[in-house]
Each structure stands twice: as C-alpha cells, then as structure tokens.
Amino acid sequence: MQLTGAEIIIECLKEQGVDTVFGYPGGAILNVYDELYKHSDEIRHILTSHEQGASHAADGYARSTGKVGVCLATSGPGATNLVTGIATAYMDSVPMVAITCNVGVSLLGKDSFQEIDITGVTMPITKHNFIVKDVKDLASTIRRAFAIATKGRPGPVLVDVPKDVTANKTEYIPVTIEKAPRSSHPISEQELETALTYMKKAKRPFIFVGGGAVISGASEELKQFVSLMQAPVCDSLMGKGAFDGTDPLYTGMLGMHGTKVSNFGVSESDLLVVVGARFSDRVVGNAAKFAHKANIVQIDIDAAEVNKNITVDASVIGDAKEILSKINERLEQQDHSEWLAHIAELKEKYPLKYADVGLSGPYMMEQIYKQTKGDAIIVTEVGQHQMWAAQYYKYSRPRTLLTSGGLGTMGYGLGAAIGAQIANPDKQVVNFAGDGCFRMNMNEIATAVRQKLPLIQVVVNNHVLGMVRQWQDLFYNKHYSATILDDGVDFVKLAEAMGATAMRATTKEEFDAAFAKALETPGPVLIDAIIDCDDKVWPMVAPGAPISEAFTDEDLKNK
C-alpha cells in the first residue's frame, strides 16, 4: 500500500510495539504530528515543557522498563535541545530512538530557517544515526534504528527525516518484528575456562556489579553466582538493584563515595570479578593502585571496555546473563568463610552513618525507604543528593534507581521521573533533587500536572550547589565561587503556580508528615526540604587518591 513518510513512521513505531512517545512539535515535524493525531488511540504522545525533558522522559521510560524510549523533535533548536538527553543515554547505555525532522532535502546545506546538521552534531553521542533523504529508505532505516538501539550494548540512535520525505509516498510493506537475542557474540570456551581457573583458586574474592548486569537482566544468575563463590558484593551507581541491597553479602557502593567496607575490601581482595562495569574514574580512583593485590576478571558485552581503563587478567565477552549461567553450571561450591568473617568485621567497624542532627539528605532517604516499603522507583538528579540516594535507600530489584551516572546531567531527574511514572503507573516514583539541579528543568512540573502523574518531587534545598561546595570546602580553601543560590526562589509557590500540590519541611517531623501526605495525594507533589548548606557526603576519596584512602569527617577531625 502507498503511504506517506509520516504514515510510515507511525506504522513502524506500531511494528516495534511502541505505545508512548515524548516530544514537542514544530513546523518541520508537523506531518508526523498530524499522523499521531489520527493514531492517538494507539500511540500516546506526552507533550513535555521542553525537548530536553522529552529526551530525559524517553530515557526514564527505557531505564525503568528495558524497552526502547522514543522522543520526537522538530528541526534546528528542537533537535539540538535533545542533545543533552541523547548524550546522557549514550553514556549509560540506554536504548533510545530519537526522531527529528529537518528542512526539505532541497534546502539542506543552505542555512535554511531552523536547519541544523543534527546527524553531524550527534555523531559522537549515538550508537548510530541516519538522515533519510528518500522515502523508500524510511521504513528499513527506522527498523534498523530500533535493532541497533537494543542489540549488544544498548544506546541511543537518531533518525533525521527531511520534511518533504514525510510528505512523499512510497509502497509500504508491513513486517512482523521478532525479538532478536541481545548478543550474538559466541562465548569463548577458553575465556570461560580461564575465568573459572581464577575463581577456583581465589581465597579473598570480591564481586563488583555494574549497569551491564541490570541491562542483561542477570539478577537471578548473579545471585546464584554469589552463592557459589561465597563472596562479598559491591556495586557501581549504575549497578544498583542488580544484587539485592538487603543481602548480608552486600557491602555497598564502590568508589569515590563508596563505603569503607567496599573500598577496603576490594583493596584487600585477591580476585575481583567485575560484571558489566567499565571501571569509571569515579569508581577506581588512582588506577595504578586499584585492586592492586587482586587478579581481575571482567565480564562484559563490549570488548572495547576490556583493558580500556584498568588492565585485567582475564575477560569473558558476551551477555552477562548468559555468561553467568554458564559459569554457574561449572563452578563448584566455594568456601570463603574466613574471608567473609573479615568482611563482617569491617562492616561492624565501618558502618555507613551520618550525623543525626536535624533534617538531612540521608535521613530523608531512610524515611522514603521506610514509607514506600522499599518498593518505589527512585530517580535523582546529580550531586550530593544523588550519592545519599545511592547510599541510604536499599535497592532490592533492578531498574529501581534511575540516575545519570556517566554524563552527570543536572536536570535529568524530573523528565526521567515522568517517563518512569508513565511506564509504571502502579509504582510510586520519587525524584530526589538538589535545588541547583531542580532549577535546570523545573518547568516539567507543568508536564506532570498536565498528565496528572502521582510522582513525588523532593527538593533537597541547601541553597547552594552542594557537591561543588563540598569540593570547594575540602580542596579549594572555602572559596565558594558561584555556588551560593540563596536568591529567594520559593519552590512551593512555583510548584503551586504550575498546578501541583506543594509543602515545605524544615524538620524531620515536618518531612515525615509531608511525605506521608504526598503518598496519599493525587497528582504531583513537591516537597521543599530545607537542609544545612554544609552537609557533606561521607565517606569520600580525594580525586586521584586510591580508594583504600577513603575518609570521613571523623577521620579529618582525628588528623
């Protein structure tokens, strides 16, 4: 049958099982929006307040479900407003398809109104991108885009479609999309056997879990592997929930703001098994001294990550779920009771704790965990509040912490929370944001109100850029350059002006009551929670120092 390019885009989205898209219309993409109007009973369109909000919402939808998130934008500034969200998804391996529409083919390269070479702009931050100049290529390109976004290590793909291509007609032949395996990489028997050799001879093994374990859906296989290895487990920010954070073998996060137990334990280990993590600089600290007593075995779907940041002794390339399944079939039960007893001693000696004086970020996260019974989807922005959310909420399932790990995107959280809440209408979604981050995309409160979403927005308001101030305090002689935000912005009035329910909390009791009320209130709720501007995230590893030198405020006082 003969269809226009715009009709083909909609039919291809339906082929892929897409039920929700996030976007913002404009002149170049009007043909697509006209078709969306005709198919509104099949594909729900969420109009965000800004294109960046649409890209973050598509990201949150994808992270919380494992499906591909889809966002739409018009040409020029509409397309460039997606860039930060695309880069965020790229750094954290999130499957996303961004569809932009450009000026007509005959106007390309002529500095036409609202023209931008968006494929050129996004080349370094996408797995692949396309510009479709012939309507005959449109259906196959969109199908390829979805396949690329999900296959192997996931990531964002952009498809740019000139406006005349959305109007031109061609023959469209529908296809049935069959779900392909995530990885077609054959797992090497030699790699498996080498890894098993290291595992069997280890006396002090540690398991480090990253976002790849979440993406592969490897939680059950990981649980069995941990039991067979009888080893303690730490995770990265992106790996939260892949291994149950309430399990006695769990030791907390690794790295700059990881627990002393994880940092010291990994530094003492003789084997580090790394499942789906890329050795970020925030995790390893001083690379030359990272896990320097240990043999390192890396399990990853992306061969490019092996020996990129840390030299490893063995690696197994492929899907983590499949690899762990094969290892579990061959690995006999290990006994490391003496090592586990030592880790238990470290846990007792170095508990994760905070000063219990007044309202604080850690207290709020503990209260949110208590009141949601650990069953919420937590979304964060970036900074101190992000670290408190990682430290003090116990993630027992994957895809329940959504946060910008690689790019560290301020303004990510609220859009992502909207995407997650739409994808998971029966779940409670909480966005935990610093006041500096919240300012970046706070206009998306209007989107949450328009969609009548029951998400809760907690603003951890210390009237400063908290994490930057912490660095200024510790490493820059208290030179608080451009980090003070005490300018009288009233987030309660602002949220109410956009139609949300809003409350302010300055004490523990006020926060407890406000959050309890928020859980019972229909529609979005904002809580402006005031904390001290000098609250800090502990423990900490100084930049460039080995993780074995993690310190707390008590350590500084005792120096």
C-alpha positions in Angstrom: 0.0 0.0 0.0 1.1 3.6 -0.7 1.8 5.6 2.4 3.4 9.0 3.1 6.6 9.1 5.1 4.8 10.4 8.1 2.4 7.4 7.9 5.3 5.0 7.6 7.0 6.5 10.7 3.8 5.8 12.7 3.4 2.3 11.2 7.0 1.4 12.0 6.5 2.6 15.6 3.5 0.3 15.9 5.5 -2.6 14.4 8.0 -2.1 17.3 5.3 -2.2 19.9 5.8 1.5 20.8 2.9 2.7 22.9 4.3 6.0 24.2 6.4 8.8 22.7 7.6 12.0 24.2 8.1 15.2 22.2 7.4 18.7 21.2 6.0 19.7 17.8 7.3 22.3 15.3 7.0 23.2 11.6 9.3 20.5 10.1 7.7 17.7 12.0 4.0 18.7 11.6 3.2 15.9 9.1 4.3 13.3 11.7 2.2 15.1 14.4 -0.8 15.1 12.1 -0.5 11.3 11.8 0.0 11.0 15.6 -3.3 12.8 16.0 -5.0 10.1 13.8 -3.4 7.3 15.9 -3.8 8.8 19.4 -5.7 5.7 20.4 -2.7 3.5 19.6 0.3 5.7 20.5 0.2 8.1 23.4 2.1 11.3 22.9 3.4 13.1 26.0 3.9 16.8 25.4 6.8 17.9 27.6 7.6 21.5 28.5 11.0 21.4 26.7 12.6 19.0 24.2 15.3 18.1 26.8 12.5 17.0 29.1 11.3 14.7 26.3 14.7 13.1 25.8 15.1 12.5 29.6 11.5 11.2 29.8 12.2 8.7 27.0 15.4 7.7 28.9 13.4 7.2 32.2 10.8 5.2 30.3 13.6 3.0 28.9 15.6 2.5 32.0 12.6 1.6 34.1 11.2 -1.0 31.6 14.1 -2.2 29.4 12.1 -1.1 26.4 13.2 1.4 23.8 12.3 5.0 24.7 11.2 7.2 21.8 11.3 11.0 21.6 10.4 13.4 18.8 11.6 16.9 18.0 11.4 19.4 15.1 14.4 20.8 13.2 17.0 23.2 14.4 16.7 24.2 18.1 14.2 21.5 18.7 16.7 18.9 17.6 19.6 20.4 19.4 17.6 20.6 22.6 17.6 16.8 22.6 21.4 16.6 22.6 22.0 16.5 26.4 19.4 13.8 26.8 20.9 11.7 24.0 24.4 12.1 25.4 23.0 11.0 28.8 21.5 7.9 27.3 24.7 7.2 25.4 27.0 7.3 28.5 24.7 5.0 30.4 23.9 2.5 27.6 20.1 3.3 27.4 18.1 2.2 24.4 16.5 5.2 22.8 15.4 6.2 19.3 15.2 10.0 18.7 13.3 11.0 15.6 13.8 14.5 14.3 12.5 16.2 11.2 14.6 18.6 9.2 14.1 21.1 6.4 13.3 19.8 3.0 16.0 17.9 1.0 16.4 20.8 -1.4 17.0 23.2 1.5 19.7 21.2 3.3 23.1 22.8 3.5 21.7 26.3 2.7 21.4 27.7 6.2 17.7 27.5 5.8 15.3 28.6 8.6 15.7 26.2 11.6 18.2 24.0 9.7 20.9 22.1 11.6 23.0 19.2 10.7 21.8 17.1 13.7 23.4 13.9 12.4 26.8 15.7 12.4 26.1 17.1 15.9 25.1 13.8 17.4 27.6 11.5 15.7 29.9 11.2 18.8 26.9 10.6 21.2 24.9 8.0 19.4 25.4 4.3 18.6 24.5 5.3 15.0 22.5 8.0 13.3 20.8 8.4 9.9 19.4 11.1 7.7 16.8 9.7 5.3 16.6 11.6 2.0 14.5 9.1 0.1 11.1 7.9 1.4 11.8 4.5 0.0 14.5 4.0 2.6 12.5 5.2 5.6 10.9 2.0 6.9 14.1 0.0 6.7 16.0 2.8 8.4 13.6 3.0 11.3 13.7 -0.8 11.7 17.5 -0.7 11.7 17.4 2.1 14.3 15.5 0.0 16.8 17.6 -3.0 16.1 20.8 -1.0 16.7 19.4 0.6 19.8 18.8 -2.7 21.5 21.4 -5.1 20.1 24.6 -5.7 22.1 25.4 -2.8 24.4 22.3 -0.7 24.1 22.3 3.0 23.3 20.6 5.9 21.5 20.0 6.1 17.7 18.9 9.2 15.9 16.9 9.3 12.7 16.6 12.6 10.9 13.8 12.9 8.3 13.5 16.0 6.0 10.0 17.4 5.8 9.4 16.6 2.2 10.3 13.0 2.9 7.5 12.9 5.5 5.1 14.0 2.8 6.3 11.9 -0.1 4.7 8.5 -0.8 6.1 5.0 -1.4 5.0 1.4 -1.1 4.9 0.2 2.5 5.1 -3.5 3.3 4.4 -4.2 7.0 6.7 -6.7 8.7 6.4 -8.6 12.0 9.3 -7.7 14.3 10.7 -10.7 16.1 12.7 -10.0 19.2 16.4 -10.8 18.4 18.8 -12.0 21.1 20.7 -9.1 22.7 24.0 -10.6 21.9 25.1 -12.8 19.0 28.6 -12.9 20.3 29.7 -16.5 20.8 31.1 -17.0 24.3 34.6 -18.3 24.2 35.2 -21.6 25.9 38.8 -20.7 26.5 37.8 -17.4 28.1 35.3 -19.2 30.4 37.8 -21.8 31.5 40.5 -19.1 32.2 38.0 -17.2 34.3 36.9 -20.3 36.2 40.6 -21.1 37.0 41.0 -17.7 38.7 37.7 -18.2 40.6 38.6 -21.6 41.9 42.0 -20.6 43.3 40.8 -17.3 44.9 41.0 -17.0 48.7 39.7 -13.5 49.1 37.3 -12.9 46.2 35.1 -9.8 45.7 32.3 -9.3 43.1 31.8 -5.8 41.6 28.5 -5.3 39.8 27.8 -2.6 37.2 25.0 -1.4 35.0 25.6 -4.2 32.5 24.1 -6.7 35.0 20.9 -4.6 35.2 20.7 -4.3 31.4 21.2 -8.0 30.8 18.6 -9.0 33.4 21.1 -11.1 35.1 19.9 -10.7 38.7 19.0 -14.4 39.3 22.1 -15.7 37.7 24.2 -13.2 39.7 22.5 -14.3 43.0 23.4 -17.9 42.2 27.0 -17.0 41.3 27.5 -15.0 44.5 26.2 -18.0 46.5 28.6 -20.4 44.7 31.5 -18.1 45.0 30.7 -17.2 48.7 32.0 -13.7 48.0 31.0 -10.2 49.2 29.4 -7.9 46.6 29.7 -4.2 45.9 28.2 -2.2 43.1 28.6 0.9 41.0 25.9 3.7 40.9 24.5 2.1 37.7 24.6 -1.4 39.1 22.1 -0.7 42.0 19.5 -3.4 42.4 21.1 -6.0 40.2 22.1 -7.6 43.5 19.8 -7.3 46.5 21.0 -4.4 48.7 19.5 -6.1 51.7 21.5 -9.3 51.3 24.1 -9.9 54.1 26.8 -10.3 51.4 26.2 -6.8 50.0 28.8 -4.3 51.2 27.6 -1.1 49.4 28.8 1.1 46.6 32.4 1.2 45.5 34.5 4.3 44.7 34.7 8.0 45.5 31.6 7.9 47.8 31.5 4.2 48.3 31.5 2.5 51.7 34.8 1.9 53.5 33.9 -1.8 53.6 33.7 -2.0 49.8 36.7 0.2 49.2 38.9 -1.5 51.8 37.6 -5.0 50.9 38.3 -4.6 47.2 41.8 -3.3 48.0 42.5 -6.4 50.1 41.0 -8.9 47.7 43.0 -11.4 45.7 40.3 -11.7 43.0 37.9 -9.1 41.7 35.1 -10.4 39.4 33.6 -7.5 37.5 30.2 -8.0 36.0 29.1 -5.3 33.5 31.1 -2.4 34.8 33.5 -0.2 32.8 35.9 1.0 35.6 34.8 4.6 35.7 37.3 7.1 37.2 34.9 7.8 40.0 35.0 4.1 40.9 38.7 3.3 40.6 40.3 6.4 42.0 44.0 6.1 41.4 44.1 3.5 38.6 47.6 2.3 39.3 46.6 1.3 42.9 43.1 0.0 42.2 42.6 -3.6 43.5 46.4 -3.9 43.3 46.5 -7.2 45.2 43.9 -8.9 43.0 43.6 -10.7 39.8 40.8 -9.1 37.8 38.2 -11.0 35.7 35.9 -8.8 33.6 32.6 -9.9 32.2 31.3 -7.5 29.6 29.3 -7.4 26.4 31.5 -4.7 24.9 35.1 -5.9 24.1 36.1 -2.3 23.8 35.8 -1.9 27.6 38.4 -4.6 28.3 41.8 -3.1 29.3 40.5 0.4 28.5 40.7 1.9 32.0 42.1 -1.0 34.0 44.3 -3.9 32.8 42.6 -7.1 33.6 44.0 -10.7 33.9 41.1 -12.4 32.2 37.9 -11.4 30.4 34.7 -13.1 29.1 33.0 -11.2 26.3 29.2 -11.6 25.9 25.9 -11.1 27.6 26.3 -11.2 31.4 23.2 -13.3 32.0 24.4 -16.0 29.6 28.0 -15.9 30.8 27.0 -16.2 34.5 24.6 -19.1 33.6 27.4 -21.0 32.0 29.8 -20.3 34.9 27.2 -21.4 37.4 26.9 -24.8 35.6 30.6 -25.4 36.0 31.6 -23.8 39.3 31.7 -26.0 42.4 30.6 -24.5 45.7 33.4 -22.4 47.2 34.2 -21.9 50.8 35.5 -18.4 51.9 34.1 -18.3 55.4 37.2 -16.8 56.9 37.2 -14.0 54.3 33.5 -13.3 54.9 34.1 -13.2 58.6 36.7 -10.5 58.0 34.3 -8.5 55.8 31.7 -8.8 58.5 34.2 -7.3 61.0 34.8 -4.4 58.5 31.0 -3.9 58.3 30.8 -3.6 62.1 33.8 -1.3 62.3 32.9 1.0 59.4 29.1 1.3 59.3 27.6 3.8 56.9 26.4 6.6 59.2 25.6 10.3 59.3 25.2 13.0 61.9 21.7 12.6 63.3 21.2 16.4 63.8 18.2 18.0 62.1 16.8 17.2 58.7 19.3 15.8 56.3 19.5 14.0 52.9 20.4 10.6 54.4 17.5 10.9 56.9 15.1 11.7 54.1 16.2 8.7 52.0 15.8 6.4 55.0 12.4 7.8 55.6 11.4 7.5 51.9 12.6 3.8 52.1 10.5 3.2 55.2 7.4 4.9 54.0 7.5 3.3 50.5 8.4 -0.1 52.0 11.4 -0.2 49.6 9.0 -0.5 46.7 9.5 2.9 44.9 11.3 3.8 41.7 13.8 6.4 42.9 15.1 9.0 40.3 17.8 11.5 41.1 19.5 14.5 39.6 23.3 14.8 40.2 25.3 15.7 43.2 25.2 15.2 47.0 21.5 14.1 47.0 22.3 11.5 44.3 25.0 9.9 46.5 22.7 9.9 49.5 20.1 8.2 47.4 22.7 5.6 46.4 23.9 5.1 49.9 20.7 5.1 52.1 17.9 3.5 50.0 18.2 -0.2 49.8 17.6 -1.3 46.2 16.5 -4.9 46.1 15.5 -5.1 42.4 17.0 -3.8 39.2 15.6 -0.7 37.4 14.5 1.0 40.6 17.3 3.6 40.7 17.3 5.9 37.6 20.2 8.3 37.6 22.7 10.0 35.2 25.9 8.1 36.0 28.3 8.7 33.1 27.4 12.2 32.0 26.3 13.5 35.4 23.4 15.5 33.9 21.9 18.2 36.2 18.2 18.5 35.2 17.9 14.8 34.3 15.7 13.6 37.1 12.2 15.2 36.7 11.9 14.3 33.0 13.1 10.8 33.7 10.7 10.5 36.6 7.8 11.5 34.3 8.9 8.8 31.8 9.2 6.2 34.6 5.8 7.1 36.1 4.1 6.8 32.7 5.7 3.5 32.1 4.9 2.2 35.6 1.6 3.8 36.6 1.1 1.4 39.6 4.5 2.3 41.1 5.4 5.2 43.3 8.1 7.3 41.6 10.1 9.8 43.6 12.5 12.3 42.1 15.2 13.3 44.7 16.7 16.5 43.5 19.1 19.2 44.7 17.8 22.7 44.4 20.5 23.6 41.8 19.6 20.6 39.6 15.8 21.2 40.0 16.2 24.7 38.6 17.5 23.2 35.3 14.2 21.6 34.2 11.7 22.5 36.9 9.3 23.6 34.1 8.5 19.8 33.7 6.3 20.1 36.9 3.8 21.5 34.4 4.0 18.3 32.4 3.5 16.2 35.4 0.4 18.2 36.3 -1.0 18.1 32.8 -0.6 14.3 32.8 -2.0 14.0 36.4 1.0 11.9 37.4 1.3 10.9 41.1 5.1 11.4 41.3 6.7 13.0 44.3 9.3 15.6 43.8 11.6 16.1 46.8 13.8 19.2 46.5 16.9 18.8 48.8 17.2 22.5 49.3 20.5 23.7 50.8 20.6 27.0 48.8 24.0 26.0 47.3 25.4 23.8 44.7 26.1 21.2 47.3 28.7 18.8 45.7 30.7 21.7 44.2 30.6 23.5 47.5 31.9 20.3 49.2 34.9 20.2 46.9 35.4 24.0 47.4 35.3 23.4 51.2 37.8 20.4 51.1 40.1 21.3 48.3 39.7 25.0 47.3 40.2 26.8 50.7 36.5 27.5 51.1 36.4 29.8 48.0 32.7 29.5 47.4 32.8 30.8 43.8 29.4 30.9 42.1 27.9 28.2 44.3 25.5 30.1 46.5 21.9 30.0 45.4 20.3 32.0 48.3 18.2 34.2 46.0 14.8 33.9 47.4 13.3 31.4 44.9 10.2 29.9 46.5 9.8 26.3 45.1 6.5 25.8 46.9 4.9 28.9 45.3 6.5 27.9 42.0 5.0 24.4 42.1 1.6 25.6 43.1 1.7 28.2 40.3 2.1 25.2 37.9 -0.8 23.4 39.5 1.0 20.9 41.8 0.5 20.3 45.5 3.5 21.7 47.4 4.7 21.6 51.0 7.8 22.8 52.9 9.7 20.8 55.5 12.4 22.2 57.8 12.4 19.4 60.5 12.3 15.6 60.5 8.8 15.7 61.8 7.6 18.0 59.1 9.3 15.9 56.4 7.8 12.7 57.7 4.3 14.2 57.7 4.8 15.8 54.3 5.9 12.6 52.6 3.1 10.6 54.2 0.6 13.2 52.9 2.3 13.2 49.5 1.8 9.4 49.2 -1.9 9.9 49.7 -2.3 13.0 47.4 -3.5 12.5 43.8 -1.3 14.2 41.2 2.2 15.5 41.5 3.5 16.7 44.9 6.6 18.8 45.6 8.3 18.9 49.0 10.8 21.7 49.5 13.1 20.2 52.2 15.5 22.6 53.8 18.8 21.2 54.9 22.1 22.8 56.1 24.4 24.2 53.4 27.4 22.5 54.8 26.1 18.9 55.0 28.5 16.6 53.2 28.6 13.2 51.6 30.8 10.7 53.5 32.9 8.6 53.0 34.9 10.3 50.3 38.0 9.6 48.3 40.0 12.6 47.2 40.4 12.9 43.5 43.5 11.0 42.3 43.8 9.1 45.6 43.5 5.3 45.8 40.1 4.0 47.1 41.9 2.5 50.1 42.3 6.1 51.4 38.5 6.7 51.8 37.9 9.1 54.7 35.1 10.6 56.7 34.6 13.8 58.7 35.7 11.9 61.8 39.0 11.0 60.1 39.6 14.6 59.2 39.0 15.6 62.9 41.3 13.0 64.1 44.2 14.0 61.8 
